Amino acid sequence: MNAVESSAMNPATGKINRYLAIFLVLVLAVLPLFVKSNYLQHLLIMFFYAASTSLAWNIIGGYGGQMSLGHSVFIGIGAYASAILQTKFNMIPLYGFFLGVAISMAFSFIVYYQCFRLRGPYFTMATLAISLTLLNLFLNWNYIGKAEGILVPVLEKIPNFWWFQFDSKLPYYYLILILFVCYILITRYFGSSRLGYALLTIKQNEKTAISIGINNPMVKAFAVMLSAGMMSVLGSFYFQYIRYIDPEIFLVYHSIDIVLPAIIGGLGTVAGPIIGTIIIFPLTEILRGTIGVIYSGSHYVIIAIIMIVMIFLKPEGLNSILAELYRKAVSHLVAYLRKPADGADK
């Protein structure tokens, strides 16, 4: 448990945390009413999307210590499930959301359950192989258009809620904001649940976990199923927002985009992926628009260097530093608020 979360155990600091969380949610809720630019609204949507993917990965990658580089697979499954049902069977996207989650959870249980027999880099390479296998499969699958991908047919009459087509970005913004808040709550609850504690025990010492009766493969399987389901929902959202999907979604750099924020912010924490996204997302956009234009993909080299430096200098992530600063600030605030009351009692 990080410092921010442990501080919530104190009633006074817990109350401040709740008020601050409510205030931030309200600010984010009214923010697009003042930010009128379509481009800036798009960046906000993609920011919450990126942070949500990192939160979803953090369930198995952070709390479980399983460095998966194949989680873009579940985004692709969610996106293609929604795309196929909508374009081939003329079914509303909501069915695609449910189908994608079901397929992703089943696929993650069947495939990852076997991968959990591997350790360290061997597990990571196995998940990478899964991603590359599906990439080749979808690139050569005629039914889904091979490399051309699938394009959402635009309706004549919009907005249409049931088909997730709107004439502005605001509905997409509020939908991804709701998902983002839900993922924060899910991650927070997971971290304090029996499954979360079991996964943390496995991460720290697998032999100890076995000795106290924890079924290691099953606990990991349940965690990756939850993570995969959350990813799939985001994949379906991504397809409905961008209105296009192709097999490129399975490329490894999408998985790296998911993993990086959690590593830089702090693995196995609620705030870590969010802090990491706040740093990585604008940096990626700036580098992509400058260096990336001249040398395609070069911005990933710079980000990789930053990640390596971070792992050496601060392997636990920036969350530990910011959490300590936050704890001290809250402690000073609580002490300041108590002074008038103490003076009145005297």
VENKA-V220204 format. One line per field, one symbol per residue. ss: DSSP state (~ for helix, > for strand, _ for the rest). phi: phi as a letter, one per 30 degrees, with the letter a starting at -180 (. if undefined). psi: psi as a letter, one per 20 degrees, with the letter a starting at -180 (. if undefined). A space follows every 10 residues. Layout:
BEGIN
ss: ???
phi: ???
psi: ???
END
This chain:
BEGIN
ss: __~~~~~___ ~~~~~~~~~~ ~~~~~~~~~~ ~~~~___~~~ ~~~~~~~~~~ ~~~~~~~~~~ ~_________ _~~~~~~~~~ ~~~~~~~~__ __~~~~~~~~ ~~~~~~~~~~ ~~~~~____~ ~~~~~~~~~~ ~~~~~~~~~_ _~~~_~~~_> >________> ____>____~ ~~~~~~~~~~ ~~~~~~~~~~ ~__~~~~~~~ ~~~~_~~~~~ ~____~~~~~ ~~~~~~~~~~ ~~~~~~~~~~ ~~_>>_~~~~ _~~~~~~~~~ ~~~~~____~ ~~~~~~~~~~ ~~~~~~~~~_ ~~~~___~~~ ~~~~~~~~~~ ~~~_____~~ ~~~~~~~~~~ ~~~~~~~~~~ ~~~~~_
phi: .ddddddddd edddddeddd dddddddddc eddccddddd dddddddddd dddddddeec dddcicddcb ddeddddddd dddddddcbh cdeeddeddd dddddddddd ddedddddbh dddddddddd ddddeddddc cddcihddib cdddddcbdb ddchbbcbde eddddddddd dddddddddd dcdddddddd ddddaddddd dcjddedddd dddddddddd ddeddddedd ddiabbdedd ddddddedde eddddkdibd dedddddedd dddddddddc ddddbeiddd dddddddddd dddbddjded dddddddddd ddddddddde dddddd
psi: prhghhhihp gghhgggggg ggggggghhi gihhnhphgh hghgghghgg hhhhgghhgh hghijonpkj iighgggggh gggghghhjl qqhhhhgggg ggggggghgg ghhhhihrqc hhgghghhhg ghghghghhj ohhjjcihap ppppqhoqqo ghjlprjrig hhghghgggg gghggggggg hjrhgghghh gghgohgggg hjjpnghggh ghghgggggg ggghgggggh ghkqqrihhi qhhhhghghg hhghgoqkqg hghgghhhgg ghgggghhie hhhgopihhh gghhgggggg hghmhirihh ghhggggggh ghgghghhgh ghhhh.
END
